[in-house]
Amino acid sequence: MTLVEGEARVAPWELKRCCLSIGADDSEQKTMTIPLEKIDPYRWRIPRRGGMRVDGMIYADDMLIDDIRQDKCLDQVANVAHLPGIVKHSLAMPDIHWGYGFPIGGVAAFDLDDGVVSPGGVGYDINCGVRLLVTSLRREQLVDRVRAFADALFRRIPAGVGGTSSAPKLSRNELMDLMRKGAGWAVQRGVAESRDLDQIEERGCLSSADPSQVSERALERGRKQVGTVGSGNHFIEVQYVEQVYQPEPASRLGLERGVVTVSIHSGSRGLGYQVCDDWLREMLKASARYGIELPDRQLCCAPIGSDEGRRYLGAMAAAANYAFVNRAMMAHHVREALELDLGLAPREHRLRTVYDVCHNIAKIETHEVDGVRRKLCVHRKGATRAFGPGHPSLSPGLRDLGQPVLIPGDMGRYSFVLLGRQGSEEAFGSTCHGAGRRLSRTAAKKSARGRPVVRELADQGITVRAAGMATVLEEIPEAYKDVADVVRAVDGAGLAARLARLRPIAVIKG
């Protein structure tokens, strides 16, 4: 069986959909109509039925829900609602689309006493996330050097499937130390600044990491991939701030109109993929051992407090810490490109981190549920934490603003920076993570066949550097929803508020 996030292919015997969908395999399944009730302009409910323990809740407006209905992801929202210990709702953000087990864009929280943890609720690319860097450079200062900057980034940051770093391979002990310390490891190595830690979710380290639960195969895959972007929808993007919606907080974060930014979107690479693959096998056995009835085998899981649950969370946290370091190393290479290739002094570029957010993660957090504060295991798969002002998890410099939320779009349009607005009750402090695919990778390549995509983007003022054309074709702009529509829905629902819009001028792809 091949397990690929977003395009899962499964054998017939693996499909047990609890009457929600039928069919021989992923390409032939026919989805039964999932009932939806409109609650308000930005919320839709899947009423509890059958084995569902809670309702489903989808955040979308009328236009987005039409797209969502065409995808089998609504089955997955309902399936997740069957899992033991789920609290409040099975949630879906407006960028939702079909994933492995959980939908991409899915959020679910589980009670620590009787709930479960599921690798399908985290995904293969553990702690896939985004780091946003801002400079003091104006767009007009870089306009004649964009191609040189793109070339420098492409040389310094390995991209593509299986891409490996030019740095010496880490020893086993170094890699274990890295997975325990997360971004602090990069600070100790002199490739990150200590001030960056306040601008990273969880200060760049999950303390529950247990590298001893990471397989030798995963370790081997990770030893030479720190500081690499990978392929698929991962990228390095040079942008400028095109629009500011909240001037005062945007200025505090350095996001003034016209300044140059750099976004880094990547995760735990082969190490995280292997951790997920290893633990899916373990969790299939664990589900049977604990008598957990699954509407879909891809939702295999174990009780949070079980031996398997604790060990998976330790391995997942170790992979998440690896991802924090991976993005920190790429940020270091961005700094090198500015200074060594473009010849800019630190005082001229003033590169610094705005924020670094996780997607694809499960974390123990305290949330208010029906007026009672409870510790929960919150799964965010293709979703972003979005804590509002005053939340104690935010660093002192951000606490009065709310958490910056980084929402990349497609490489031909724009991305957004938001600020978390909500308390923790309704969506467990969560929001969307991107635009969300409209076309599968196969359909995108078919649509783009014969088109001069790189030239089309160049005509829009966007320089592209890529390890191969296949990824560029898979990532054509029309393969994605318009991220402005997605952001409008989460803003309207009160999950996060628009802060700034960023326009791409150079894109590095695998």
C-alpha positions as CSV (number, residue, x, y, z in Angstrom):
1,M,0.0,0.0,0.0
2,T,1.3,3.5,-0.8
3,L,0.5,6.1,1.7
4,V,0.8,9.6,0.2
5,E,-0.8,12.6,2.0
6,G,-3.6,14.0,-0.1
7,E,-3.7,11.1,-2.6
8,A,-4.0,8.0,-0.4
9,R,-4.4,4.8,-2.4
10,V,-5.8,1.9,-0.3
11,A,-6.6,-1.7,-1.0
12,P,-10.3,-2.8,-1.1
13,W,-10.0,-4.7,2.2
14,E,-9.0,-1.5,4.0
15,L,-12.2,0.4,3.3
16,K,-14.7,0.1,6.2
17,R,-16.6,3.4,5.9
18,C,-19.5,2.7,8.4
19,C,-22.1,3.2,5.6
20,L,-20.7,6.7,4.9
21,S,-19.3,5.9,1.5
22,I,-18.9,2.8,-0.7
23,G,-16.6,1.7,-3.4
24,A,-13.7,-0.5,-4.2
25,D,-10.9,2.0,-3.8
26,D,-10.1,5.7,-3.5
27,S,-10.5,6.4,-7.2
28,E,-13.9,4.6,-7.5
29,Q,-15.6,5.5,-4.2
30,K,-19.0,7.1,-4.4
31,T,-19.8,9.4,-1.6
32,M,-23.3,9.4,-0.1
33,T,-24.9,12.7,0.7
34,I,-23.8,14.0,4.1
35,P,-26.6,16.2,5.6
36,L,-25.5,19.8,6.3
37,E,-27.5,22.3,8.3
38,K,-26.6,26.0,7.9
39,I,-26.1,27.6,11.4
40,D,-25.0,31.1,10.2
41,P,-23.2,32.6,7.2
42,Y,-19.9,30.9,8.2
43,R,-20.9,27.7,10.0
44,W,-22.4,24.4,8.9
45,R,-23.3,21.4,11.0
46,I,-23.3,17.7,10.2
47,P,-25.9,16.4,12.7
48,R,-24.8,13.5,14.9
49,R,-26.1,10.2,13.6
50,G,-25.3,6.5,13.7
51,G,-22.0,6.0,15.6
52,M,-21.1,9.7,15.7
53,R,-20.4,10.8,19.2
54,V,-20.6,14.5,18.4
55,D,-21.7,16.8,15.5
56,G,-19.5,17.8,12.7
57,M,-18.8,21.6,12.3
58,I,-17.5,23.1,9.0
59,Y,-16.4,26.7,8.7
60,A,-17.3,28.0,5.2
61,D,-19.5,30.5,3.4
62,D,-22.0,29.6,0.7
63,M,-19.5,29.7,-2.1
64,L,-16.8,27.6,-0.4
65,I,-19.4,25.0,0.8
66,D,-20.3,24.3,-2.8
67,D,-16.7,23.2,-3.5
68,I,-16.5,21.3,-0.2
69,R,-19.6,19.3,-1.1
70,Q,-17.8,17.9,-4.2
71,D,-15.0,16.4,-2.1
72,K,-15.2,13.3,0.0
73,C,-13.8,15.2,3.0
74,L,-17.3,15.5,4.6
75,D,-17.3,11.8,5.0
76,Q,-14.1,12.1,6.9
77,V,-15.4,14.8,9.2
78,A,-18.3,12.5,10.1
79,N,-15.9,9.5,10.5
80,V,-13.7,11.4,13.0
81,A,-16.8,12.1,15.1
82,H,-17.0,8.4,15.8
83,L,-13.7,8.3,17.7
84,P,-13.7,7.7,21.5
85,G,-13.4,10.7,23.8
86,I,-13.9,13.4,21.1
87,V,-15.0,16.6,22.7
88,K,-17.5,19.2,21.4
89,H,-17.3,18.8,17.6
90,S,-15.4,17.2,14.7
91,L,-14.2,20.5,13.1
92,A,-13.2,21.4,9.6
93,M,-11.7,24.7,8.3
94,P,-12.7,26.3,5.0
95,D,-9.5,24.9,3.3
96,I,-10.7,21.4,4.0
97,H,-10.0,18.6,1.4
98,W,-9.5,14.9,1.4
99,G,-6.6,13.5,3.4
100,Y,-5.4,10.3,5.0
101,G,-7.9,9.4,7.7
102,F,-8.7,12.9,9.0
103,P,-9.4,15.5,6.3
104,I,-6.7,18.0,5.7
105,G,-8.1,21.1,7.4
106,G,-9.5,18.9,10.2
107,V,-9.4,19.7,14.0
108,A,-10.5,17.4,16.8
109,A,-9.9,17.5,20.6
110,F,-9.9,14.4,22.8
111,D,-10.4,14.0,26.5
112,L,-7.2,12.7,28.2
113,D,-9.0,10.1,30.2
114,D,-11.1,8.3,27.6
115,G,-9.9,9.8,24.3
116,V,-7.5,8.6,21.7
117,V,-4.5,9.9,19.6
118,S,-4.4,9.0,15.9
119,P,-1.5,9.4,13.5
120,G,-4.1,10.1,10.8
121,G,-5.1,13.2,12.7
122,V,-1.5,14.5,12.5
123,G,-0.5,13.4,9.0
124,Y,2.7,12.2,7.3
125,D,4.5,15.6,7.3
126,I,4.6,16.1,11.1
127,N,4.9,19.8,12.0
128,C,4.7,20.9,8.4
129,G,4.5,24.6,9.1
130,V,5.4,28.1,8.0
131,R,8.1,30.6,9.2
132,L,7.7,34.2,8.1
133,L,10.8,36.4,7.9
134,V,10.7,40.1,7.4
135,T,13.4,42.5,6.3
136,S,13.8,46.3,6.3
137,L,14.3,46.2,2.5
138,R,11.7,47.9,0.3
139,R,10.4,46.1,-2.8
140,E,12.0,48.8,-5.0
141,Q,15.4,48.1,-3.5
142,L,15.3,44.5,-4.5
143,V,13.5,44.7,-7.9
144,D,16.6,44.5,-10.0
145,R,18.1,41.7,-7.8
146,V,15.2,39.4,-7.5
147,R,16.6,36.8,-9.9
148,A,20.0,36.9,-8.2
149,F,18.3,36.4,-4.8
150,A,16.2,33.5,-6.2
151,D,19.3,31.9,-7.6
152,A,21.1,32.3,-4.3
153,L,18.3,30.7,-2.4
154,F,18.0,27.9,-4.8
155,R,21.7,27.1,-4.5
156,R,21.8,27.3,-0.7
157,I,18.5,25.5,0.2
158,P,18.2,22.0,-1.4
159,A,14.8,21.4,-2.9
160,G,13.1,18.4,-4.5
161,V,12.1,14.8,-3.6
162,G,14.7,13.3,-1.3
163,G,16.8,16.5,-1.4
164,T,19.7,16.4,1.0
165,S,21.8,19.1,2.7
166,S,25.3,19.8,1.5
167,A,26.3,20.0,5.2
168,P,28.0,16.9,6.8
169,K,25.5,14.2,7.8
170,L,24.5,14.5,11.5
171,S,25.8,11.8,13.8
172,R,23.2,9.7,15.5
173,N,23.9,11.4,18.8
174,E,23.6,14.9,17.2
175,L,20.3,14.0,15.7
176,M,18.9,12.7,19.0
177,D,20.1,15.9,20.7
178,L,18.4,18.0,18.0
179,M,15.1,16.1,18.4
180,R,15.1,16.7,22.2
181,K,16.0,20.4,22.0
182,G,14.2,21.6,18.9
183,A,15.0,25.2,17.9
184,G,17.2,25.7,20.9
185,W,19.6,23.3,19.3
186,A,19.9,25.7,16.3
187,V,20.6,28.6,18.8
188,Q,23.3,26.6,20.5
189,R,24.9,25.9,17.0
190,G,24.9,29.6,16.2
191,V,22.5,29.3,13.2
192,A,19.6,31.0,15.0
193,E,19.2,33.8,17.5
194,S,17.8,33.3,20.9
195,R,15.3,36.2,20.3
196,D,13.7,34.0,17.6
197,L,12.4,31.5,20.2
198,D,9.7,34.0,21.4
199,Q,8.4,34.1,17.8
200,I,8.0,30.3,17.4
201,E,5.0,28.3,18.5
202,E,6.0,26.4,21.8
203,R,9.3,28.3,21.6
204,G,10.3,25.8,19.0
205,C,10.4,22.7,21.3
206,L,7.9,20.2,22.4
207,S,9.2,19.0,25.8
208,S,7.4,15.6,25.5
209,A,9.8,14.6,22.7
210,D,11.2,11.0,23.1
211,P,13.7,10.3,20.3
212,S,14.1,6.7,21.5
213,Q,10.7,6.0,19.9
214,V,11.9,7.1,16.5
215,S,12.9,4.1,14.3
216,E,16.4,3.7,12.9
217,R,15.0,4.0,9.4
218,A,13.5,7.4,10.3
219,L,16.8,8.5,11.9
220,E,18.7,7.5,8.8
221,R,16.3,9.4,6.5
222,G,16.6,12.5,8.7
223,R,20.4,12.7,9.2
224,K,21.0,14.6,5.9
225,Q,17.8,16.6,5.4
226,V,18.0,19.3,8.0
227,G,17.8,22.7,6.1
228,T,16.0,21.3,3.0
229,V,12.7,22.4,1.6
230,G,11.5,19.1,0.0
231,S,8.9,19.0,-2.8
232,G,5.1,19.0,-3.3
233,N,3.5,22.1,-1.8
234,H,6.6,23.1,0.1
235,F,8.4,26.3,-0.9
236,I,10.5,29.3,-0.2
237,E,8.8,32.5,-1.3
238,V,10.1,36.0,-1.5
239,Q,7.2,38.5,-1.1
240,Y,6.4,42.1,-0.3
241,V,3.6,43.5,1.9
242,E,1.0,44.6,-0.6
243,Q,-1.8,45.5,1.8
244,V,-2.1,46.2,5.5
245,Y,-5.5,45.9,7.3
246,Q,-4.4,46.7,10.9
247,P,-1.6,49.3,10.7
248,E,-0.6,49.5,14.3
249,P,-0.1,45.8,15.1
250,A,1.3,45.2,11.6
251,S,3.9,47.9,12.2
252,R,4.9,46.3,15.5
253,L,5.6,43.1,13.6
254,G,7.6,44.9,10.9
255,L,4.9,44.4,8.3
256,E,4.7,47.8,6.7
257,R,3.5,48.3,3.2
258,G,6.1,47.6,0.6
259,V,8.7,45.8,2.8
260,V,10.2,42.5,1.6
261,T,9.4,39.2,3.4
262,V,10.4,35.6,3.0
263,S,8.1,32.7,3.8
264,I,9.4,29.2,4.4
265,H,6.9,26.3,4.2
266,S,8.3,22.9,5.1
267,G,8.2,20.2,7.8
268,S,10.0,17.2,9.1
269,R,10.9,15.7,5.7
270,G,11.6,12.0,5.5
271,L,12.1,11.6,9.2
272,G,8.5,12.7,10.0
273,Y,7.1,10.7,7.1
274,Q,8.7,7.5,8.4
275,V,7.6,8.2,12.0
276,C,4.0,8.4,10.7
277,D,4.4,5.3,8.5
278,D,5.9,3.3,11.4
279,W,3.2,4.3,13.9
280,L,0.3,3.6,11.5
281,R,1.3,0.0,11.6
282,E,1.5,0.0,15.4
283,M,-1.8,1.8,15.8
284,L,-3.7,-0.7,13.6
285,K,-2.7,-3.4,16.0
286,A,-3.4,-1.1,19.0
287,S,-6.9,-0.3,17.8
288,A,-7.7,-4.0,17.7
289,R,-6.1,-4.7,21.0
290,Y,-8.1,-2.0,22.8
291,G,-11.4,-2.9,21.0
292,I,-11.7,0.4,19.2
293,E,-14.3,0.2,16.4
294,L,-13.1,2.3,13.4
295,P,-15.3,3.6,10.7
296,D,-12.2,3.8,8.6
297,R,-8.9,1.9,9.2
298,Q,-7.0,5.1,8.4
299,L,-8.3,6.4,11.7
300,C,-6.4,3.7,13.6
301,C,-5.5,5.0,17.1
302,A,-4.8,4.2,20.7
303,P,-5.9,5.6,24.1
304,I,-3.9,8.7,24.9
305,G,-2.7,7.3,28.2
306,S,-1.8,3.8,26.8
307,D,1.7,2.7,26.2
308,E,1.2,3.1,22.5
309,G,-0.4,6.5,22.8
310,R,2.4,7.9,25.0
311,R,5.1,6.4,22.8
312,Y,3.5,7.8,19.6
313,L,3.2,11.3,21.1
314,G,6.9,11.1,22.1
315,A,8.0,10.1,18.6
316,M,5.7,12.7,17.0
317,A,7.1,15.5,19.3
318,A,10.6,14.5,18.3
319,A,9.7,14.8,14.6
320,A,8.1,18.1,15.3
321,N,11.2,19.4,17.0
322,Y,13.2,18.3,13.9
323,A,10.8,20.4,11.7
324,F,11.4,23.5,13.9
325,V,15.2,23.1,13.3
326,N,14.7,22.4,9.6
327,R,12.9,25.8,9.2
328,A,15.5,27.5,11.4
329,M,18.3,26.2,9.2
330,M,16.6,27.4,6.1
331,A,16.1,30.9,7.7
332,H,19.9,30.8,8.3
333,H,20.5,30.1,4.6
334,V,18.2,33.1,3.7
335,R,20.4,35.3,5.9
336,E,23.5,33.9,4.1
337,A,22.0,34.6,0.7
338,L,21.3,38.2,1.7
339,E,24.8,38.8,3.2
340,L,27.1,36.5,1.1
341,D,25.4,36.6,-2.3
342,L,23.7,40.0,-2.4
343,G,26.4,41.7,-0.2
344,L,24.0,43.3,2.3
345,A,25.2,44.0,5.8
346,P,22.9,42.9,8.7
347,R,22.0,46.6,9.4
348,E,20.9,46.9,5.8
349,H,18.5,43.9,5.7
350,R,17.6,43.5,9.4
351,L,16.2,40.0,8.8
352,R,14.1,38.7,11.7
353,T,11.4,36.2,12.4
354,V,7.7,37.4,12.5
355,Y,6.4,34.0,13.6
356,D,6.7,30.2,13.0
357,V,3.6,28.1,13.2
358,C,2.8,24.4,13.2
359,H,0.3,22.5,11.1
360,N,0.0,18.7,11.4
361,I,0.4,18.3,15.1
362,A,-1.2,16.8,18.2
363,K,-0.6,18.7,21.5
364,I,-1.8,18.6,25.1
365,E,-3.5,22.0,25.7
366,T,-5.9,23.4,28.2
367,H,-9.2,24.7,26.8
368,E,-12.5,25.8,28.2
369,V,-15.4,23.4,27.4
370,D,-18.9,24.3,28.6
371,G,-17.4,26.7,31.1
372,V,-14.9,24.1,32.5
373,R,-11.2,24.2,31.9
374,R,-10.0,20.8,30.7
375,K,-6.7,19.3,29.4
376,L,-7.2,17.9,25.9
377,C,-5.2,16.3,23.1
378,V,-5.9,18.7,20.2
379,H,-5.2,17.3,16.7
380,R,-4.7,19.9,14.0
381,K,-4.2,18.4,10.6
382,G,-3.7,21.1,8.0
383,A,-4.9,23.6,10.6
384,T,-3.2,26.3,12.6
385,R,-3.2,27.4,16.2
386,A,-4.8,30.9,16.5
387,F,-4.8,31.9,20.2
388,G,-6.3,35.3,20.8
389,P,-5.0,38.3,22.9
390,G,-4.2,37.5,26.5
391,H,-3.5,33.8,26.0
392,P,-0.8,32.7,28.5
393,S,0.9,30.5,25.8
394,L,1.9,33.6,23.8
395,S,5.2,35.4,24.5
396,P,4.9,38.7,26.4
397,G,5.7,40.7,23.3
398,L,2.7,39.1,21.5
399,R,0.2,38.6,24.3
400,D,-1.7,41.8,23.8
401,L,-1.9,41.3,20.0
402,G,-2.8,37.6,19.7
403,Q,-0.9,35.0,17.8
404,P,0.3,35.7,14.3
405,V,-1.2,33.2,11.9
406,L,0.5,32.5,8.5
407,I,-1.8,31.5,5.7
408,P,0.1,30.8,2.4
409,G,-1.9,30.9,-0.8
410,D,-0.8,29.7,-4.3
411,M,2.4,30.8,-6.0
412,G,0.5,33.1,-8.5
413,R,-1.6,35.2,-6.1
414,Y,-1.1,36.1,-2.5
415,S,-0.7,34.9,1.1
416,F,-2.1,36.4,4.3
417,V,-1.0,37.1,7.8
418,L,-3.7,37.0,10.4
419,L,-4.0,37.5,14.1
420,G,-5.8,35.0,16.4
421,R,-9.0,36.5,17.8
422,Q,-10.8,33.7,19.6
423,G,-11.0,32.3,23.1
424,S,-10.5,28.6,23.2
425,E,-14.0,27.2,23.5
426,E,-15.5,26.8,20.0
427,A,-12.6,25.7,17.8
428,F,-9.9,25.0,20.4
429,G,-8.0,28.1,19.3
430,S,-7.7,26.9,15.7
431,T,-8.0,28.3,12.2
432,C,-7.2,27.4,8.6
433,H,-3.7,26.7,7.3
434,G,-3.7,27.6,3.6
435,A,-5.8,27.8,0.5
436,G,-6.8,24.2,0.2
437,R,-6.5,22.2,-3.0
438,R,-9.3,22.2,-5.7
439,L,-7.6,19.9,-8.1
440,S,-5.6,16.7,-7.3
441,R,-2.0,16.7,-8.3
442,T,-2.8,14.4,-11.3
443,A,-5.7,16.7,-12.4
444,A,-3.5,19.8,-12.1
445,K,-0.7,18.3,-14.2
446,K,-3.3,17.3,-16.8
447,S,-4.7,20.8,-16.8
448,A,-1.3,22.4,-17.2
449,R,0.1,20.1,-19.8
450,G,1.7,22.0,-22.7
451,R,1.4,25.4,-20.9
452,P,4.4,27.6,-20.3
453,V,3.6,27.9,-16.6
454,V,7.0,29.4,-15.6
455,R,6.6,32.1,-18.4
456,E,3.0,32.8,-17.3
457,L,4.2,33.5,-13.8
458,A,7.2,35.6,-15.1
459,D,4.7,37.7,-17.0
460,Q,3.1,38.4,-13.6
461,G,6.5,39.5,-12.1
462,I,7.1,36.2,-10.3
463,T,10.5,34.4,-10.7
464,V,10.3,30.6,-10.3
465,R,13.2,28.3,-9.5
466,A,12.4,24.6,-9.3
467,A,14.1,21.2,-9.1
468,G,11.8,19.9,-11.8
469,M,8.7,20.9,-13.8
470,A,6.5,18.2,-12.4
471,T,6.1,20.0,-9.1
472,V,5.5,23.3,-10.8
473,L,2.7,21.8,-12.9
474,E,1.1,20.2,-9.8
475,E,1.2,23.5,-8.0
476,I,-0.4,25.8,-10.7
477,P,-2.4,28.6,-9.1
478,E,-5.8,27.2,-10.2
479,A,-5.1,23.9,-8.4
480,Y,-6.0,25.8,-5.2
481,K,-9.0,27.7,-3.9
482,D,-8.5,31.5,-3.7
483,V,-7.0,31.9,-0.3
484,A,-8.7,35.3,0.0
485,D,-12.1,33.4,0.1
486,V,-10.8,31.1,2.8
487,V,-9.5,34.0,4.9
488,R,-12.7,35.8,4.5
489,A,-14.6,32.8,6.0
490,V,-12.3,32.5,9.1
491,D,-12.4,36.2,9.6
492,G,-16.2,36.2,9.3
493,A,-16.4,33.3,11.8
494,G,-14.3,35.2,14.3
495,L,-11.4,32.7,14.3
496,A,-8.7,35.1,13.1
497,A,-8.6,38.6,11.7
498,R,-6.7,39.8,8.6
499,L,-3.5,41.7,9.3
500,A,-1.6,41.9,6.0
501,R,-1.6,40.5,2.5
502,L,1.7,39.4,0.9
503,R,2.4,39.3,-2.9
504,P,5.0,36.8,-4.3
505,I,7.9,38.0,-6.4
506,A,10.0,34.8,-6.4
507,V,9.2,31.2,-5.6
508,I,11.6,28.3,-4.9
509,K,9.9,24.9,-5.4
510,G,11.0,21.3,-5.3
